[in-house]
Amino acid sequence: MLLKYLNNYPKNLQDQIRELIEKDKLSNYILNKYPTKHEYQNDKALYEYTNEFKNQYLKKFTLSKVIYDGKINVINNALGTHTFVSRVQGGKLKAKNEIRVGTVFKNMPEAFLRMIVVHELAHFKEKEHNKAFYKFCTYVEPAYHQLEFDLRVYLTYIEIEGKLY
């Protein structure tokens, strides 16, 4: 069985997930660990949630917009996007910083939403997925790497079961 969301992880981890799938225990693993979805169901709530992290860890810029975006496609390896545009308007430099989160996150556990928000905010500090980028992610969310792995397991579960919560 091809585990497309986990193909960059070591074979032993992939084998453990395959075994859970074969024994029909993947849903037990992931749903017991993350039993409920979050409460941030609209763009305003998502903006406020994201802005709290931004205010705590990245004070130097403002977020213009944070929204759920139905055009972001998990299949194309995108869970969220970030944009930063600087323009000169009337002799002043204007910055526009946006985060768009895939609508799939509306019905996921808060831990996964937190992981993607931290990931997208980290891009405002570090553009590339480098050591400094992941250092910032784990500074903001110490369990970042575990959450990223579990999110990929959860996406595998959704693909197999064809459903969210």
Secondary structure, 3 states (H helix, E strand, C coil): CCCHHHCCCCHHHHHHHHHHHHCCCHHHHHHHHCCCCCCCCCHHHHHHHHHHHHHHHCCCCCCCEEEEECCCCHHHCCCEEEEEEEEEECCEEEEEEEEEEEHHHHHCCHHHHHHHHHHHHHHHHCCCCCHHHHHHHHHHCCCHHHHHHHHHHHHHHHHHHCCCC
